[in-house]
Amino acid sequence: MNKLVSSSGVIAASVFLTIAGTTTATAQPDPLPDLTVTTVLDGLAKPWDAVVAPDGTVLTGERSGRFVIRDVGGATRELDADLDDLYASGETGLMGIALATDFAASRTIYTCQGVQGSGGGTGSAGTGSAGGGSDNHIAVVSWTVDPGWTALTRTGTLVDDIPVADGGRHGGCRILAHPDGTLYVGTGDTATPTVPQDRNSLGGKVLHINADGSAAAGSPDRIFTLGHRNVQGLAIRPGTGQIYEVEQGTTRDDELNLLVPGGNYGYRPDRLPLIYDESVPMTDPTRVPGALAAVWSSGSPTIATPGLTFANGAGWGSWNGAAVMSSQQGEKLVFLKLSEDGTEYVDEADALVGTYGRLRSLTSFGDDGAFLLTTDNGSDDKVLLVTPAAD
């Protein structure tokens, strides 16, 4: 194993991997570059997301409720934070993390997390929550972190009416901090039949809000798009301003979608009364007229795609600008070259197949095309730094 020092000062064992561009015996005519993978953090349990601060500090959060950093000196430690009301069950817990666009000045961090209700049935749980009257829900919370990276302090709640299922199934929840200071939030449908198409529920949607939690311009009732199953990946395509989301399919058809304001992406699992019918198509233009088609879908079976970023740097060669998706069941990264207008994909390649197990979050890192990647194996999970290897 070679030893490398990343741009953030992280020293770790590196693995140089030659990537198989296809799953068939046919040679890939346009292979991906080799990848350098370094371990930034390890010994974790289901780190749902990871972000990097301007000073190079890497922050992650375990779904069960713990914030952990690796600072610029290489020291690893847990941050103090009040998570006493965290609702962590099934797929829900401490989920998406995003730094405010003005983080360098404000020290503000946003999280999307499950919140325990009072049990009285009178709280702010959103339409589509199925918690037996518990008022459990999902919220977008703002925090500040001190300059020494020792503690997170809650400063507010931007959204407190995202629904959650009893048991936490399909809880979303990804946050994208847009350069204009607004936030996009991807949510899950709580495995409830009517939620994806219900404009009175924030489940199964992509929300667009201002930094105070109010509806952003052009997003009535905070809803930017609807008709989703479980949105866990959001990213901006470099140089275009286009926003994409990735969501997990049923037994088939994980999807990459180009988001259009007001767009309906066609998931409607209410064909049978009161039954969450996952046999319906992920995009159903027959039952949802005008439903927008996916840019890419996995087909059958699903590979479970929770994370999304873009390859962004000269080191990626001809794959510069490609969408990159993580896969849990497929245990790999999927790279997609997109057409110039971004409405379809023109080439596909896989990487890290079976190397690190289940893969979850993807976050761009630095200016050399690198990105952070978290594993999702349940024990000894890692935050990895993936970089196109120099020739």
N, C-alpha and C positions, 0 to 999 in steps of 0.2 A: 504493500500500500504506500502511495506517495503521501506526503504531508503538504498541505496547502494552507495559505492564509488568504481568506476572502477579503473583499473590499471593506468589510465591517470589522476586520480584526479577528474573525472567528478562525480558530485553528482546529482542524478535524481531519480524520482519515478520509481520503478521497477515493472515489471509485470511478474509474474511467470506463465508460460503457459504450460499446458499439451498438447502434440502434438498428433493429430490424424494421425496415420500412413497410413491409407487408406481412400478412400472416400466411401467404402462399409461398410456393417454391420459386415463383417468378421474381427475378431481380428487380429491386426498386430503382427506377431510372433516375430519381431525384432524391437521394437519401438525405436524411437528417444529419446534421453534424453530430460528432460524438459529444457526450455530455460529461461534465465534471460534477459530481455530487458530493457535498460535504455536509456533515452533521453539525447543526447549529445547537440544537437542544435534544436531549434524549431522556429516557426514564419517565415519560409522560403517559397519561391515560386519556385517549381520545381528544387530542388538541383540535378543537373545531376550526379555529382560524389562527392566523398569524399576520402580524404587521411589522413594518420596520419604521422607526422614527428617524427624523433628519440627522440625529447624532449617531445613528447606526445601531441603537438598541433594538433588539427584537423582542416583541411581546406576543405571547400566546395565551390562550385560555382553555382549560380543560372543561368539557361539557358538564362534568359533575360539579364544577364550581371552584376553580382555582386559577389565578393569574400568575404566570411565570415569565421572567425576562432573562435574557442574556445581554449583559451590558457591553459597552465597547471594549472593556478590558478583559472580556471573556468570562466574567463572574456570572454565575447563575443563581437566582433567588426568587422566592415567592413574594408577591406584593400583598400588602394588607389591603383588604377591600371588604365592604359590608355586603355580603351575599346571603344574609340570613333568610331573606324571603325568596331565594331562588327555588323555582319549580323545576326539578331535574328528574325527568321520567322518560323512559323510552328514547325517542329521537329528539326530545326537547331538553334544554338546560341552558348553559352559557354557550351561546352560538356565535353569530357574526360579531366581528370587531372592526372598527374603522377609525382612523385618525381624522380629526377635523382638518379641512383644507388649510386653516390657519393655525395648525397645531403648534408651530414654532413659537407663536406668540401667546396662544390661548391655553396650551397644554390640554386641550379637550380631546377626549376619546369617547366614541359611541359604542354601545353594545346592544345586541338583540338577545333577549333572555326570557326564559319562563319565569313567571311570578306566581307565588302562592296566593290564593284568595283567602278571604276570611271564613269561607264556609257558610256564609249566611245567604248567599244568592243575591246580594244587593250591590256587588262591586261593579267594576268596569269591564268585566269579561265581554269580549265582542261576540256579535252574532256568529254562530257556528261553533262556539265553544261547547265541549261535551264533557263537563267535569262534574256531573252529578250535583250541581248547585254549589260547587266549591268556589266559584269565581276565579279559578285559575285562569291565567291569560298570558300572553306574550307582550313584552314591552320593549320599546327602544329607549335606552337610558343613557344620559350623558354623565361623564366623569371628568375630573381633572387629575393629573398626576404631578407630583412634586418634581422639581428639577433633579433630585437625587434618585428618582425611580425607586422609592420605598413604599409608597401607598397611593391608592386610587380613592378619591373622594367623590361621592355622588353629588351632582349639581342639579339634576332635574330628570323628568320623564317626558319625552317628546311624544310618544304614542303609547297608550295603555289599553287599547281595545282590539288587539290582534287575537283572534281566537286560538284556543289550544284544545287538543283532544284529551279525553281521559286516557292516561297512559302515554301521552306525548307524541302520538304518531303524526307525521307530516307537519312538523312545527316550523318548516323553513330553516333558518331565517338569515339571510345575507344582507349586509349593508354595503352600499357603494357611496363613498363620499365624492361628489362631483366637483370638478374644479370651480364651478360657480358658487359653491358653498351649500348647495342643497344636497339632500340625501335621497337615494333610491333604496327601497327595502323590499326584498323578495320574501314572500310568505308561503306557508303551506295551507292545504285545504282541510286539514284536520280529519281527513278521510270521511268527510260528511258529504252526502250526495249533492246537495244544492249549493254548497258554498262557492265553488269556482265561478259560477255564473251569477251569484247574488251580489248586487251592488250595495247592499246594506251590510255586507260582511267584508272585513279586510283580509279574510283568508283566501288563498289561491290567487293572489294578486301580486303585482309589483306596485308599490306605493311610491309617491314622489312628494317629499315634504321639505319645508324650509327648516332652518336650524332651530326654530322655536317649536316645531311640530305642526305648524299650520300647513294647509294644502299649498303646494307649489303651483305656480301659474300653469294653467292648462290641465290640471289634475283635480277635477271636481271630487269632493269627498276624499281627497288624498289618493285616489285610484288612478294610476298611470296606465296599467294594462290589467286585463282579467282573463279568466279561462285557463288558469294554470293548475298544475297538480301539486308540485312541491319545489319551489324555486330556491336553490341553494347556491347558485353561482351568478354573479353579475360583473361585467367588465366593459370598459370603453375601448373600442378598436382604435389604436393609435393613429393619429393624423386624420381622423374622419369625424369624431364626435358621435359615431354610432354606438348605441348601447345594446349589448347582447345579454341574454340570460340562458342558463342551462338548467334543465330540470330532469328529474328521474322519472322514467316511464313505469308502466305497470309490470307486465311480464315482457313487454316489448317497447321499443320506441322511446328511449331517452331522447331528448331534443335540445338542439341549439336553436334559439330564436333571436331574430333581429327585432328589437322592440320599436313599435310605432305608437305614438301617443294615442290613447283610446283604443288600441288594438285588442281584439279578442282572439285568444290562441286556441279556443275550440275544445277545451276539456269539459265534458258534461256527463258525469257519472250518475245521473239520476233517471236512467231509463226505466228502472224498476222502482215502484213506490217504496220509499224509506230504506232502500238498499243501496249501499255504495258499490256500484257496478263497475268493476275494473276491467270488464271485458269490452268496454266502449273504446273507440280510438282515442289516442292522445289528442289528435286534432280531428274534429268531426264537422266538416262543412255542411253535412246533410242536416244535422240537428242544431248546428250553430251557423246559420247563414253568414257568410263573410269572414269565417274563421281564417286566420292567417297561417299559411303553411310554414313548417319548420325549414330552416336553412339546412339542417342535417338531422337525421334520426338514426338510431343505432340498429333499427330492425329488431329481429327476435334472435336470441333473448336479450333482455336488458343487460347493460354492463354497469349500471348505477353511476351516474355522472354528477357529483356534488360540487365540483370546483371549476373555475374558468379564469383564464388570464390570456394575454397575448404575448407571443414571442416578439420582442421589440429591441432589436439591436443588430448591428452589422454581422456579429458573430453567428447569427442564424442563417446567413447566406440567403439562398432562394426561399427559405422558410421564414424570413423576416416578415412580421405582420400576421403570421398564422395564429388562429385561435388554438389554445391549449386547454384541454379538458382532462380532469382527473377521473379515475374509475375505481370504485370500490370492489365490485364483483369481478371486474376484468383485471384488476390489480395492474394498472398501466396508465400511461399518459397517451392521449390521442391528440395529434396535431392535425389541423385542418387548414389548408390554403383556401382562402376565400376569393370569389370573383371581385373584380374592381368595385362593383356597386354593393358588394357584401350580401347579396341575396341568395347565393348558392356557394357550395364548396366545390373546388376543382381538383383537389388532391388530398390524400389522407395517409398518415403514417403513425405507427405506434412506437412508444419508448418505455424503458424501465419495466418491461413486461415480467411480472412475477418477482421482481427484485426486492421490493420493499413491502409487499403485501398490499392491503387496502390503502388507497390514496384518497385524500379529501381536499384540503384547501389549497388554493393557488393565489399567490400575491406577488406582483412585480417587485423587484429589488434592485435599486441602483440604476446605473446608466449603461451597463454593459450587457443588457439583455437577460440578466439572471432573474430567477423567481424563487420564492419560498414555497415549499410543498410540505404538507403535514400528512402523516400516516394515521390510519384509523383501525388499528388491530386490537385495541383494548388493553394492551400492556406493552411496556417498553416502546411506546410510540415516540416518534421523532418529528422535529422540524428540520427539514433538509433545505439546503441551498443548491439549486440546479443552475448551471451555467454552460453555455455552449463552449466546448473545449477549444483552446487555441490550436491552430495547425502546428 
